[in-house]
Amino acid sequence: MSTTTYLVIAAAVLVFIVIFQIAKASEYVSVLKGEENSRKQNNRINGFLLLGFMILGFIGVYVCNKMLYKATLFPQGSASVEGEKIDEMFMITTAVTGFVFIITQFFLFYFAWKYQEKEGRKAFYFPHNNKLELIWTVIPALALTVLVVFGLRFWFRITSDAPKGALEVEIVGKQFGWMMRYPGKDKKFGKTYFRVISDEKSNPFGQIFEDNADLKLKADATNFDDVVTTQTMYVVKGRPVKLIIGSRDVIHDVGLSHFRLKMDAVPGIPTTLWFTPKYTTKEMKERTGNPNFVYEIACDQMCGNGHYSMKGIIEVVTQEEFDIWMAKQKPNYYLAFPDKEPGAAKPATDTAAAKTTVALNK
């Protein structure tokens, strides 16, 4: 923090100490004057302190905003086209609720000071006022309804069908990490079944590679070219990407703070979300001045002891870079069955093994 900031904090602490000491001294004086005078004196002191608290509070809010705004994600702007609307709705909501907050807090503390006990003043009391109750019920209800309608309208947009040609990525959370699956050249995801999920057999999504009479499953050929990655998701700048979200154990949440989006990952209930990246990772490094910048996939739902470590990365690249990356990826089928990969060494036959054994014995 700067020297000015330290001076402001020191001044605020000093003012608080002075006010506290004045209050204590006034309390001792009031005891000497008597109980009635003591109550009136305390009433005046409390009114003064409430007014001072209001003023210092508003100053503190302003100073904190000036100091900490640059540390938020707002100066960078939304990294997705859809996130721009989220920022816009956030600013409108903050402006409306902030205006109401300032007005109500001002009158709350100001009235406590202005209408303190005084000689000859009588309290005005009324048990009911239809007009007043109508005003403070209808106006907030209308304002909140408008905000909710705008929010729902946008929510239905980003959770509806993605634009034609969108990149589809399946992302699944488990304690404590993320897994992604991309369709291969056929542009289709193969079928999966939870009972054949096996990390040991390189089948974390439960892809149906083989017939299984016990489970009444038939091999799905569309699985043979699907690509599976962990922790890092590759998407394309300017191309809508549809996320098909799931979970293998408990409820997680795909949090994309830079893109201003999030969606729960619920076991057994796939959810979807789509967005359009605006900047590549390289461009964001330049925008933020941070050579170590990465787009983060956070888990925004407490999911266990290792929740803090459940972090993934999104790499936003150009279409050309994505095609090159995709061409280098090996279908998960060959990871599950390495012997079936074209060019893989075939296991020796029993006859060949016997001949080798005889040769070695000689």
N, C-alpha and C positions, 0 to 999 in steps of 0.2 A: 504494500500500500504506500501511497505517496505521503509526504510530510503534511500536506494539507489535511489529508484524511485523518491522520493521527491527532492533529490539532483539533479537528472538529469533534472527534470522540472524547478527547481530554476535556474540551470545553463542556460537552454535554454531561460528563461525569461530574465535573466541578459544579455545574448548575444544580444538578440533583443533590449533591452534598450540601450546598448552601441552602436549598429549599428545605431539606430534611432538618438541618440545624435550626432554621427559623421556626419550623413547625414545632420542634421540641421546646424551644425557648418560649414560644407562644403558649404551649400547653402548661408550662410551669407558671407562667403569669396568670393564666386563666384559673388555675387552682386557687391562687391567692385572691382572685376577684370573687369567687363564688361559683356555684354550680350553674346558675342561669347564664351568667356571663360566659362561663366556660363553653356551654353548648353553642351559644351564638358565635363565639370566637372560632370554635372548631368548624362551624358551618361555613364561615367566611373563608377559612383556610382551605377546606375541602373544595369549595367552589373555585378558588384561585388555582389549586393544584390540578383540578380537572381541566381547566382552561389551558394551563401550561402543558399538560399532558397531550392535549389535542394539537397544540401548535408544534410541539416537539415531535409528535407522531407523524404529522404531515410532512415536516421537514425530513424526518428519518426515511419515510417512504420515497421521497424525491431523491435523496442522497443515495440510498441503496440502489435505486433504479439507474442512476447515472453511473454508479460504480460497477454494478454487476451485469448490466445489459450486454456488454461486449462478451461476457463469459457464457452467454446463452447461445442457442443455435439460430436465433432470429437474424443476427447480422449476416449470416451466410445465405439466408433465403432458403426456401424449400428446394430440395434436390429432385422433386418430381412435379409434373404438371398438375396432378390432382392435389398435391400438397399445398399448392398456392391458394386453393379455395379453403383448405383447412386453416391456413394462416389468416386468411381474410375473415373467416367466421370467428376465429379466436380473438382477433383485434376488435371486431364489432361487439362480441360478447363482453370483452374486457372494458370497452368504452362504456357500454350501457350499465353494467354492474358497477364499474368504477365510479361513474357519475352518481349512481344511487348511494354507493358507499360513502362518498365524500359528503354528500348532502345530509344523509342521515346521521353520520358521525359528528358533523359540524353542529347540527341542532341538538344532538344528544348532550354533548359536552358544554355547548354554549348555554343551553337552557339551564343546566345544572349550576352554572355560574350566575346567569342573569336573574333567575328566579329563586335565589337563596333567601333564607328567612330574613325579613326586615320588619321593623316596627310599623304597624298600621297596614301591612299588606295582608290581604285575604286570598286564599286559594280559590280558584274558579273550578267548579266541579260540575260535570254533566254525565249522567249514567249511560246515555245512548245518543248516537247521531247517525241516522241512516245515510245521509249524504257522504259523510266522512268515511264510513265503512265501505260504501260502494266504490268510492274513489280508490282507496288503498287495496281493494280486492280486484277490481276490474282492470285497472291500468297494469299492475304487475302480471296478471294472468294473460292479458293480450300480448305484452312484450315477450313473456316467456314462450307463449304459443308460436309467435313469429320465429323466434330463435330455434325452437325445436323443429318446426316445419322445414326451415332451411337446412338444419342438420340432417334430418331424416332424408330429405331429397338428395343430398349429396351422398349419404350413406348407401342408399339404394343404388346409386350410380356405380360406386366403386365395388359393390358386392354383386352387381348384375353380370351378365355375360360380357366378357372382354371383347374389344374390337377384333375384327377379322385379321388374321395374321399375327396375333399376339403370341409371344413366346410363353409356353406353359412349363412351369416348374413345380414339381411336387416337393414340399418341404415337410419333414416329420421331425418332431422333437422327442427326445427321450432323456432320462436323467443320465448325464447332464451334457447334452450336445445336440447338434442339428445334422440332419441328413437330407440330401437333395437328389432328385431323380429327374432326368431329362429324357424325353422320347427320342428314339433314334431316327433313322432316315425315313421310316414310315410315318413319322409325326403322330404316333399313337402310343399311349401308355399301355403296357401289358397288364393283365389282370393280376391281382394279388390276393393272398389269403393269410390271415393272421396266424393260423396254426402252422404254417411252414416258415415263419420268420426264424432266422438263425444267423447270428453274427459269426458263429464258428464256421458256417458253410458259406460265408460271404453272400448272405441273402437277407440283409437288414430290412427290406421292404416286404418280404414274403412273396416274392415273384413266383409264379407258377411255371417252372421250367420243365417239369416232367409229369407224366401221368402218375396218379396216385389212387389206386383202387380203394384203399381204406377211407380216404377223404372224398372219394368220388370226384376227383379233379382230373381235368385233361390239360395237357401242356398247351400254353398259349404262345404261339410263335411270335407275337408282337413284343414279347418280353426280351427276345434274343438280342435286340440292338439298343435297349434302354441303358442309359449311362447313370451310374450312381456316384455321387461325391459326398464328402463330409466337410462340414464347417464353412466352406467357401462356395458361394453361389455366383455364377457368372450371368450377367444380363446385359442387354444392349441399349446404348443411349438412343433415345428417340423412338424406341420400339416398345409398345405396351407389353408388360409381362404379367401373366396371370399366375398367382400362387394358389396351389391346391394344398391346404394345410391340414395336418393331422398330428396325432400323438400316439406313442406306443405304451405309455404308462399313465401318467397323471396329466392334469390340465396344465399346459404351458401357454405362452403367448408370444407370437411373432411381433416383436416391437421394432419398427423401422423409424427411428426418431428423425433421421435426416430427411426421410421422405414424408414425414408427418402422418404415418399410418401405423396401425396395429390390428391384430386379429387373434382371437383365442385359438389354441390348438387343443381340440377336445378328442379324447379317445373314442373311436368308433363313429364319430360324426365329422366328416370332412367339411371344412369351411373354405371359402374362397375370397380372394382379394386381388385387384389388379391396379397397376399404376404405370406411369410412363417416366422413366429416368430422364433428367434434363442434362446432367453433366457426367462425364466420365470420371473415374477415380483420379486420373491424372489431372483433369481440369479442376477438380475440387481441391487438390493439393495446392494448386496455384491460387485459387480463390481464397483459401484459408491461410495461405502462407505457411502451411504445416506439411513438411515433406513426409511425415509419418501418418498422414490422414488416411483413415479407412471408413467405409460405410459399415456400420455395425448392425448385426442382428442380435437384439437383446431379448431375453425372456422377461416379459413384463408381468409375470404371474409367479408368486412364490411357489416353488415346486419341490423343495427339499433342502437338505443341508448344503448341497453343491450348487444351489441356485445362482450364487454370485459368479460362478465360473462358466455359466451357460451362455457363451458368446460365439456368434458366427460372423462372417464377413461377406459383404457383397462387393464384387468387382464389377464396376460398370465399364464396359469397353465398347469399341466400335463394332459394327456388324462384321467387318473383315477380321478383326482380332478374335471375335467370338467364333467365327467359322474355323479359324486356324486352331483355336483351343479345342473346339468340339472334335475336330478331325484327329486330334492327338489322344482323345479319350478312348479307353477300352470298354466295350460293353460289359456290363456286370455279369452277363452269362459266362464270359470267358474267365472271370475271376472266380465264379462258383465252380466252373468246370474247365480248369486250365488245360486239360488233356484234349479238349475239343476245339481249342483255338487253332486256326489254320497255321501250319508250319510247326506246331508243337511236337516235341519228340514223343514218339509212340512207345509204349511199354514193350519190353522185349518179350517174345513168345517163349513158351516153355522149351521148345526145341532149340531156339537160339541160346537160351540160358544154359541148357545142358551142354551144348557144344562149347560154350565159353568155359564151363566148369572143367570139361575134359582137357581143354587146351591148357588151362592153368595148372592142372595136375601133372601134365607132362613136363 
